[in-house]
Amino acid sequence: MAEKKGSGFQSAAGLIRYFDEEEDLGPVMDPKLVLYIALVFGAMMELLKVFWPL
């Protein structure tokens, strides 16, 4: 049997074509920035527990 060009691997279940089609349109953030934001948010939550106890 002749193999079709561009059909990819049969065992990949279309994942190769999916990743070839993927576009990076979302915002790009440095991983360090995400960690800093999480640390600041966590510190704010701890301070809120001290200054505004329930």
PDB file of N, CA, C, O and CB in Angstrom:
ATOM      1  N   MET A   1       0.833  -1.190   0.000  1.00  0.00           N
ATOM      2  CA  MET A   1       0.000   0.000   0.000  1.00  0.00           C
ATOM      3  C   MET A   1       0.871   1.244   0.000  1.00  0.00           C
ATOM      4  O   MET A   1       1.911   1.291   0.656  1.00  0.00           O
ATOM      5  CB  MET A   1      -0.944   0.003   1.207  1.00  0.00           C
ATOM      6  N   ALA A   2       0.445   2.222  -0.722  1.00  0.00           N
ATOM      7  CA  ALA A   2       1.188   3.479  -0.790  1.00  0.00           C
ATOM      8  C   ALA A   2       0.799   4.358   0.398  1.00  0.00           C
ATOM      9  O   ALA A   2      -0.370   4.439   0.773  1.00  0.00           O
ATOM     10  CB  ALA A   2       0.915   4.217  -2.137  1.00  0.00           C
ATOM     11  N   GLU A   3       1.791   5.005   0.972  1.00  0.00           N
ATOM     12  CA  GLU A   3       1.526   5.888   2.124  1.00  0.00           C
ATOM     13  C   GLU A   3       1.232   7.295   1.608  1.00  0.00           C
ATOM     14  O   GLU A   3       1.917   7.783   0.709  1.00  0.00           O
ATOM     15  CB  GLU A   3       2.744   5.907   3.121  1.00  0.00           C
ATOM     16  N   LYS A   4       0.222   7.943   2.171  1.00  0.00           N
ATOM     17  CA  LYS A   4      -0.118   9.303   1.777  1.00  0.00           C
ATOM     18  C   LYS A   4       0.912  10.269   2.361  1.00  0.00           C
ATOM     19  O   LYS A   4       1.378  10.088   3.486  1.00  0.00           O
ATOM     20  CB  LYS A   4      -1.552   9.674   2.245  1.00  0.00           C
ATOM     21  N   LYS A   5       1.253  11.277   1.599  1.00  0.00           N
ATOM     22  CA  LYS A   5       2.196  12.273   2.093  1.00  0.00           C
ATOM     23  C   LYS A   5       1.491  13.172   3.105  1.00  0.00           C
ATOM     24  O   LYS A   5       0.355  13.597   2.894  1.00  0.00           O
ATOM     25  CB  LYS A   5       2.785  13.110   0.923  1.00  0.00           C
ATOM     26  N   GLY A   6       2.196  13.457   4.218  1.00  0.00           N
ATOM     27  CA  GLY A   6       1.655  14.353   5.225  1.00  0.00           C
ATOM     28  C   GLY A   6       0.619  13.720   6.127  1.00  0.00           C
ATOM     29  O   GLY A   6      -0.032  14.426   6.897  1.00  0.00           O
ATOM     30  N   SER A   7       0.443  12.394   6.058  1.00  0.00           N
ATOM     31  CA  SER A   7      -0.578  11.775   6.900  1.00  0.00           C
ATOM     32  C   SER A   7      -0.095  11.551   8.319  1.00  0.00           C
ATOM     33  O   SER A   7      -0.928  11.375   9.208  1.00  0.00           O
ATOM     34  CB  SER A   7      -1.018  10.464   6.304  1.00  0.00           C
ATOM     35  N   GLY A   8       1.209  11.548   8.582  1.00  0.00           N
ATOM     36  CA  GLY A   8       1.733  11.378   9.930  1.00  0.00           C
ATOM     37  C   GLY A   8       1.677   9.934  10.372  1.00  0.00           C
ATOM     38  O   GLY A   8       1.319   9.050   9.595  1.00  0.00           O
ATOM     39  N   PHE A   9       2.026   9.701  11.599  1.00  0.00           N
ATOM     40  CA  PHE A   9       2.012   8.351  12.156  1.00  0.00           C
ATOM     41  C   PHE A   9       0.590   7.957  12.492  1.00  0.00           C
ATOM     42  O   PHE A   9      -0.200   8.794  12.928  1.00  0.00           O
ATOM     43  CB  PHE A   9       2.909   8.255  13.407  1.00  0.00           C
ATOM     44  N   GLN A  10       0.259   6.704  12.296  1.00  0.00           N
ATOM     45  CA  GLN A  10      -1.081   6.232  12.622  1.00  0.00           C
ATOM     46  C   GLN A  10      -1.281   6.129  14.135  1.00  0.00           C
ATOM     47  O   GLN A  10      -2.395   6.313  14.624  1.00  0.00           O
ATOM     48  CB  GLN A  10      -1.337   4.877  11.963  1.00  0.00           C
ATOM     49  N   SER A  11      -0.219   5.838  14.874  1.00  0.00           N
ATOM     50  CA  SER A  11      -0.359   5.668  16.313  1.00  0.00           C
ATOM     51  C   SER A  11      -0.452   6.998  17.055  1.00  0.00           C
ATOM     52  O   SER A  11      -0.777   7.013  18.242  1.00  0.00           O
ATOM     53  CB  SER A  11       0.799   4.870  16.848  1.00  0.00           C
ATOM     54  N   ALA A  12      -0.178   8.100  16.392  1.00  0.00           N
ATOM     55  CA  ALA A  12      -0.200   9.397  17.054  1.00  0.00           C
ATOM     56  C   ALA A  12      -1.620   9.938  17.199  1.00  0.00           C
ATOM     57  O   ALA A  12      -1.827  10.912  17.923  1.00  0.00           O
ATOM     58  CB  ALA A  12       0.654  10.388  16.286  1.00  0.00           C
ATOM     59  N   ALA A  13      -2.573   9.353  16.551  1.00  0.00           N
ATOM     60  CA  ALA A  13      -3.989   9.721  16.660  1.00  0.00           C
ATOM     61  C   ALA A  13      -4.236  11.199  16.371  1.00  0.00           C
ATOM     62  O   ALA A  13      -5.079  11.823  17.017  1.00  0.00           O
ATOM     63  CB  ALA A  13      -4.503   9.386  18.045  1.00  0.00           C
ATOM     64  N   GLY A  14      -3.521  11.755  15.423  1.00  0.00           N
ATOM     65  CA  GLY A  14      -3.751  13.138  15.031  1.00  0.00           C
ATOM     66  C   GLY A  14      -3.046  14.166  15.889  1.00  0.00           C
ATOM     67  O   GLY A  14      -3.188  15.363  15.637  1.00  0.00           O
ATOM     68  N   LEU A  15      -2.290  13.747  16.898  1.00  0.00           N
ATOM     69  CA  LEU A  15      -1.643  14.717  17.775  1.00  0.00           C
ATOM     70  C   LEU A  15      -0.540  15.490  17.057  1.00  0.00           C
ATOM     71  O   LEU A  15      -0.321  16.667  17.344  1.00  0.00           O
ATOM     72  CB  LEU A  15      -1.071  14.015  18.994  1.00  0.00           C
ATOM     73  N   ILE A  16       0.141  14.849  16.145  1.00  0.00           N
ATOM     74  CA  ILE A  16       1.218  15.540  15.428  1.00  0.00           C
ATOM     75  C   ILE A  16       0.631  16.667  14.587  1.00  0.00           C
ATOM     76  O   ILE A  16       1.169  17.774  14.567  1.00  0.00           O
ATOM     77  CB  ILE A  16       2.015  14.549  14.532  1.00  0.00           C
ATOM     78  N   ARG A  17      -0.443  16.397  13.911  1.00  0.00           N
ATOM     79  CA  ARG A  17      -1.068  17.447  13.107  1.00  0.00           C
ATOM     80  C   ARG A  17      -1.613  18.545  14.008  1.00  0.00           C
ATOM     81  O   ARG A  17      -1.562  19.718  13.639  1.00  0.00           O
ATOM     82  CB  ARG A  17      -2.194  16.866  12.229  1.00  0.00           C
ATOM     83  N   TYR A  18      -2.132  18.196  15.179  1.00  0.00           N
ATOM     84  CA  TYR A  18      -2.666  19.194  16.103  1.00  0.00           C
ATOM     85  C   TYR A  18      -1.553  20.129  16.554  1.00  0.00           C
ATOM     86  O   TYR A  18      -1.741  21.345  16.558  1.00  0.00           O
ATOM     87  CB  TYR A  18      -3.329  18.516  17.322  1.00  0.00           C
ATOM     88  N   PHE A  19      -0.403  19.590  16.932  1.00  0.00           N
ATOM     89  CA  PHE A  19       0.675  20.438  17.407  1.00  0.00           C
ATOM     90  C   PHE A  19       1.295  21.243  16.278  1.00  0.00           C
ATOM     91  O   PHE A  19       1.842  22.318  16.525  1.00  0.00           O
ATOM     92  CB  PHE A  19       1.732  19.604  18.088  1.00  0.00           C
ATOM     93  N   ASP A  20       1.226  20.755  15.054  1.00  0.00           N
ATOM     94  CA  ASP A  20       1.714  21.539  13.936  1.00  0.00           C
ATOM     95  C   ASP A  20       0.810  22.743  13.678  1.00  0.00           C
ATOM     96  O   ASP A  20       1.275  23.772  13.188  1.00  0.00           O
ATOM     97  CB  ASP A  20       1.814  20.669  12.686  1.00  0.00           C
ATOM     98  N   GLU A  21      -0.457  22.624  13.999  1.00  0.00           N
ATOM     99  CA  GLU A  21      -1.418  23.690  13.747  1.00  0.00           C
ATOM    100  C   GLU A  21      -1.475  24.710  14.882  1.00  0.00           C
ATOM    101  O   GLU A  21      -2.041  25.789  14.710  1.00  0.00           O
ATOM    102  CB  GLU A  21      -2.788  23.101  13.526  1.00  0.00           C
ATOM    103  N   GLU A  22      -0.905  24.389  16.023  1.00  0.00           N
ATOM    104  CA  GLU A  22      -1.015  25.252  17.197  1.00  0.00           C
ATOM    105  C   GLU A  22      -0.313  26.585  16.961  1.00  0.00           C
ATOM    106  O   GLU A  22       0.793  26.632  16.423  1.00  0.00           O
ATOM    107  CB  GLU A  22      -0.427  24.556  18.429  1.00  0.00           C
ATOM    108  N   GLU A  23      -0.973  27.669  17.373  1.00  0.00           N
ATOM    109  CA  GLU A  23      -0.399  29.004  17.251  1.00  0.00           C
ATOM    110  C   GLU A  23      -0.259  29.589  18.646  1.00  0.00           C
ATOM    111  O   GLU A  23      -1.093  29.342  19.518  1.00  0.00           O
ATOM    112  CB  GLU A  23      -1.275  29.922  16.340  1.00  0.00           C
ATOM    113  N   ASP A  24       0.789  30.357  18.853  1.00  0.00           N
ATOM    114  CA  ASP A  24       1.011  30.996  20.140  1.00  0.00           C
ATOM    115  C   ASP A  24       0.477  32.417  20.084  1.00  0.00           C
ATOM    116  O   ASP A  24       1.210  33.353  19.763  1.00  0.00           O
ATOM    117  CB  ASP A  24       2.512  30.984  20.518  1.00  0.00           C
ATOM    118  N   LEU A  25      -0.802  32.575  20.398  1.00  0.00           N
ATOM    119  CA  LEU A  25      -1.421  33.891  20.360  1.00  0.00           C
ATOM    120  C   LEU A  25      -1.636  34.455  21.758  1.00  0.00           C
ATOM    121  O   LEU A  25      -1.973  35.630  21.899  1.00  0.00           O
ATOM    122  CB  LEU A  25      -2.742  33.824  19.621  1.00  0.00           C
ATOM    123  N   GLY A  26      -1.451  33.653  22.778  1.00  0.00           N
ATOM    124  CA  GLY A  26      -1.689  34.099  24.137  1.00  0.00           C
ATOM    125  C   GLY A  26      -0.537  34.919  24.686  1.00  0.00           C
ATOM    126  O   GLY A  26       0.516  35.033  24.058  1.00  0.00           O
ATOM    127  N   PRO A  27      -0.748  35.491  25.872  1.00  0.00           N
ATOM    128  CA  PRO A  27       0.311  36.287  26.480  1.00  0.00           C
ATOM    129  C   PRO A  27       1.482  35.408  26.905  1.00  0.00           C
ATOM    130  O   PRO A  27       1.290  34.275  27.347  1.00  0.00           O
ATOM    131  CB  PRO A  27      -0.228  37.064  27.681  1.00  0.00           C
ATOM    132  N   VAL A  28       2.676  35.932  26.770  1.00  0.00           N
ATOM    133  CA  VAL A  28       3.882  35.206  27.147  1.00  0.00           C
ATOM    134  C   VAL A  28       4.424  35.842  28.422  1.00  0.00           C
ATOM    135  O   VAL A  28       4.723  37.036  28.458  1.00  0.00           O
ATOM    136  CB  VAL A  28       4.953  35.226  25.994  1.00  0.00           C
ATOM    137  N   MET A  29       4.546  35.022  29.473  1.00  0.00           N
ATOM    138  CA  MET A  29       5.044  35.522  30.751  1.00  0.00           C
ATOM    139  C   MET A  29       6.248  34.700  31.173  1.00  0.00           C
ATOM    140  O   MET A  29       6.312  33.494  30.936  1.00  0.00           O
ATOM    141  CB  MET A  29       3.941  35.475  31.838  1.00  0.00           C
ATOM    142  N   ASP A  30       7.189  35.366  31.795  1.00  0.00           N
ATOM    143  CA  ASP A  30       8.359  34.692  32.329  1.00  0.00           C
ATOM    144  C   ASP A  30       7.927  33.851  33.531  1.00  0.00           C
ATOM    145  O   ASP A  30       7.149  34.336  34.353  1.00  0.00           O
ATOM    146  CB  ASP A  30       9.468  35.719  32.727  1.00  0.00           C
ATOM    147  N   PRO A  31       8.393  32.627  33.662  1.00  0.00           N
ATOM    148  CA  PRO A  31       8.006  31.795  34.807  1.00  0.00           C
ATOM    149  C   PRO A  31       8.359  32.431  36.152  1.00  0.00           C
ATOM    150  O   PRO A  31       7.655  32.216  37.138  1.00  0.00           O
ATOM    151  CB  PRO A  31       8.672  30.441  34.702  1.00  0.00           C
ATOM    152  N   LYS A  32       9.433  33.205  36.200  1.00  0.00           N
ATOM    153  CA  LYS A  32       9.792  33.889  37.446  1.00  0.00           C
ATOM    154  C   LYS A  32       8.722  34.899  37.842  1.00  0.00           C
ATOM    155  O   LYS A  32       8.420  35.058  39.025  1.00  0.00           O
ATOM    156  CB  LYS A  32      11.150  34.592  37.303  1.00  0.00           C
ATOM    157  N   LEU A  33       8.153  35.576  36.858  1.00  0.00           N
ATOM    158  CA  LEU A  33       7.107  36.550  37.134  1.00  0.00           C
ATOM    159  C   LEU A  33       5.885  35.873  37.749  1.00  0.00           C
ATOM    160  O   LEU A  33       5.261  36.422  38.656  1.00  0.00           O
ATOM    161  CB  LEU A  33       6.716  37.292  35.852  1.00  0.00           C
ATOM    162  N   VAL A  34       5.547  34.700  37.265  1.00  0.00           N
ATOM    163  CA  VAL A  34       4.411  33.951  37.820  1.00  0.00           C
ATOM    164  C   VAL A  34       4.684  33.594  39.287  1.00  0.00           C
ATOM    165  O   VAL A  34       3.792  33.696  40.129  1.00  0.00           O
ATOM    166  CB  VAL A  34       4.142  32.659  36.986  1.00  0.00           C
ATOM    167  N   LEU A  35       5.910  33.177  39.586  1.00  0.00           N
ATOM    168  CA  LEU A  35       6.262  32.856  40.969  1.00  0.00           C
ATOM    169  C   LEU A  35       6.210  34.092  41.859  1.00  0.00           C
ATOM    170  O   LEU A  35       5.723  34.020  42.987  1.00  0.00           O
ATOM    171  CB  LEU A  35       7.652  32.230  41.030  1.00  0.00           C
ATOM    172  N   TYR A  36       6.707  35.225  41.366  1.00  0.00           N
ATOM    173  CA  TYR A  36       6.671  36.460  42.156  1.00  0.00           C
ATOM    174  C   TYR A  36       5.234  36.893  42.433  1.00  0.00           C
ATOM    175  O   TYR A  36       4.917  37.322  43.543  1.00  0.00           O
ATOM    176  CB  TYR A  36       7.426  37.583  41.429  1.00  0.00           C
ATOM    177  N   ILE A  37       4.380  36.782  41.445  1.00  0.00           N
ATOM    178  CA  ILE A  37       2.975  37.146  41.637  1.00  0.00           C
ATOM    179  C   ILE A  37       2.342  36.232  42.683  1.00  0.00           C
ATOM    180  O   ILE A  37       1.580  36.699  43.531  1.00  0.00           O
ATOM    181  CB  ILE A  37       2.194  37.061  40.298  1.00  0.00           C
ATOM    182  N   ALA A  38       2.647  34.943  42.633  1.00  0.00           N
ATOM    183  CA  ALA A  38       2.093  34.008  43.611  1.00  0.00           C
ATOM    184  C   ALA A  38       2.602  34.317  45.009  1.00  0.00           C
ATOM    185  O   ALA A  38       1.840  34.245  45.973  1.00  0.00           O
ATOM    186  CB  ALA A  38       2.441  32.569  43.232  1.00  0.00           C
ATOM    187  N   LEU A  39       3.880  34.660  45.133  1.00  0.00           N
ATOM    188  CA  LEU A  39       4.430  35.002  46.446  1.00  0.00           C
ATOM    189  C   LEU A  39       3.791  36.267  47.013  1.00  0.00           C
ATOM    190  O   LEU A  39       3.464  36.318  48.198  1.00  0.00           O
ATOM    191  CB  LEU A  39       5.943  35.182  46.354  1.00  0.00           C
ATOM    192  N   VAL A  40       3.613  37.278  46.182  1.00  0.00           N
ATOM    193  CA  VAL A  40       2.980  38.520  46.633  1.00  0.00           C
ATOM    194  C   VAL A  40       1.535  38.258  47.024  1.00  0.00           C
ATOM    195  O   VAL A  40       1.071  38.761  48.047  1.00  0.00           O
ATOM    196  CB  VAL A  40       3.050  39.603  45.536  1.00  0.00           C
ATOM    197  N   PHE A  41       0.828  37.489  46.236  1.00  0.00           N
ATOM    198  CA  PHE A  41      -0.565  37.172  46.552  1.00  0.00           C
ATOM    199  C   PHE A  41      -0.661  36.393  47.863  1.00  0.00           C
ATOM    200  O   PHE A  41      -1.538  36.666  48.682  1.00  0.00           O
ATOM    201  CB  PHE A  41      -1.204  36.366  45.408  1.00  0.00           C
ATOM    202  N   GLY A  42       0.234  35.429  48.066  1.00  0.00           N
ATOM    203  CA  GLY A  42       0.241  34.661  49.313  1.00  0.00           C
ATOM    204  C   GLY A  42       0.556  35.532  50.511  1.00  0.00           C
ATOM    205  O   GLY A  42      -0.063  35.382  51.565  1.00  0.00           O
ATOM    206  N   ALA A  43       1.517  36.449  50.367  1.00  0.00           N
ATOM    207  CA  ALA A  43       1.851  37.364  51.463  1.00  0.00           C
ATOM    208  C   ALA A  43       0.668  38.279  51.784  1.00  0.00           C
ATOM    209  O   ALA A  43       0.401  38.567  52.951  1.00  0.00           O
ATOM    210  CB  ALA A  43       3.094  38.207  51.102  1.00  0.00           C
ATOM    211  N   MET A  44      -0.032  38.729  50.758  1.00  0.00           N
ATOM    212  CA  MET A  44      -1.213  39.568  50.987  1.00  0.00           C
ATOM    213  C   MET A  44      -2.284  38.803  51.746  1.00  0.00           C
ATOM    214  O   MET A  44      -2.932  39.372  52.624  1.00  0.00           O
ATOM    215  CB  MET A  44      -1.778  40.081  49.656  1.00  0.00           C
ATOM    216  N   MET A  45      -2.487  37.542  51.436  1.00  0.00           N
ATOM    217  CA  MET A  45      -3.490  36.742  52.133  1.00  0.00           C
ATOM    218  C   MET A  45      -3.107  36.553  53.604  1.00  0.00           C
ATOM    219  O   MET A  45      -3.968  36.597  54.483  1.00  0.00           O
ATOM    220  CB  MET A  45      -3.657  35.376  51.446  1.00  0.00           C
ATOM    221  N   GLU A  46      -1.819  36.343  53.867  1.00  0.00           N
ATOM    222  CA  GLU A  46      -1.377  36.185  55.252  1.00  0.00           C
ATOM    223  C   GLU A  46      -1.540  37.494  56.028  1.00  0.00           C
ATOM    224  O   GLU A  46      -1.937  37.477  57.193  1.00  0.00           O
ATOM    225  CB  GLU A  46       0.091  35.719  55.296  1.00  0.00           C
ATOM    226  N   LEU A  47      -1.238  38.614  55.394  1.00  0.00           N
ATOM    227  CA  LEU A  47      -1.413  39.902  56.051  1.00  0.00           C
ATOM    228  C   LEU A  47      -2.884  40.201  56.309  1.00  0.00           C
ATOM    229  O   LEU A  47      -3.225  40.790  57.335  1.00  0.00           O
ATOM    230  CB  LEU A  47      -0.795  41.009  55.211  1.00  0.00           C
ATOM    231  N   LEU A  48      -3.748  39.808  55.401  1.00  0.00           N
ATOM    232  CA  LEU A  48      -5.171  40.002  55.611  1.00  0.00           C
ATOM    233  C   LEU A  48      -5.675  39.209  56.814  1.00  0.00           C
ATOM    234  O   LEU A  48      -6.550  39.678  57.542  1.00  0.00           O
ATOM    235  CB  LEU A  48      -5.940  39.605  54.365  1.00  0.00           C
ATOM    236  N   LYS A  49      -5.131  38.014  57.029  1.00  0.00           N
ATOM    237  CA  LYS A  49      -5.527  37.222  58.193  1.00  0.00           C
ATOM    238  C   LYS A  49      -5.102  37.895  59.489  1.00  0.00           C
ATOM    239  O   LYS A  49      -5.785  37.766  60.505  1.00  0.00           O
ATOM    240  CB  LYS A  49      -4.926  35.821  58.113  1.00  0.00           C
ATOM    241  N   VAL A  50      -3.979  38.614  59.466  1.00  0.00           N
ATOM    242  CA  VAL A  50      -3.497  39.295  60.673  1.00  0.00           C
ATOM    243  C   VAL A  50      -4.310  40.554  60.946  1.00  0.00           C
ATOM    244  O   VAL A  50      -4.750  40.771  62.075  1.00  0.00           O
ATOM    245  CB  VAL A  50      -2.006  39.649  60.537  1.00  0.00           C
ATOM    246  N   PHE A  51      -4.516  41.394  59.917  1.00  0.00           N
ATOM    247  CA  PHE A  51      -5.168  42.694  60.098  1.00  0.00           C
ATOM    248  C   PHE A  51      -6.680  42.630  60.014  1.00  0.00           C
ATOM    249  O   PHE A  51      -7.345  43.580  60.427  1.00  0.00           O
ATOM    250  CB  PHE A  51      -4.664  43.658  59.077  1.00  0.00           C
ATOM    251  N   TRP A  52      -7.252  41.553  59.497  1.00  0.00           N
ATOM    252  CA  TRP A  52      -8.709  41.450  59.359  1.00  0.00           C
ATOM    253  C   TRP A  52      -9.150  40.046  59.764  1.00  0.00           C
ATOM    254  O   TRP A  52      -9.599  39.258  58.931  1.00  0.00           O
ATOM    255  CB  TRP A  52      -9.162  41.771  57.897  1.00  0.00           C
ATOM    256  N   PRO A  53      -9.015  39.746  61.065  1.00  0.00           N
ATOM    257  CA  PRO A  53      -9.370  38.372  61.508  1.00  0.00           C
ATOM    258  C   PRO A  53     -10.882  38.167  61.463  1.00  0.00           C
ATOM    259  O   PRO A  53     -11.660  39.097  61.676  1.00  0.00           O
ATOM    260  CB  PRO A  53      -8.843  38.102  62.953  1.00  0.00           C
ATOM    261  N   LEU A  54     -11.272  36.942  61.183  1.00  0.00           N
ATOM    262  CA  LEU A  54     -12.709  36.616  61.162  1.00  0.00           C
ATOM    263  C   LEU A  54     -13.076  35.762  62.337  1.00  0.00           C
ATOM    264  O   LEU A  54     -14.239  35.388  62.489  1.00  0.00           O
ATOM    265  CB  LEU A  54     -13.094  35.904  59.869  1.00  0.00           C
TER     266      LEU A  54
END
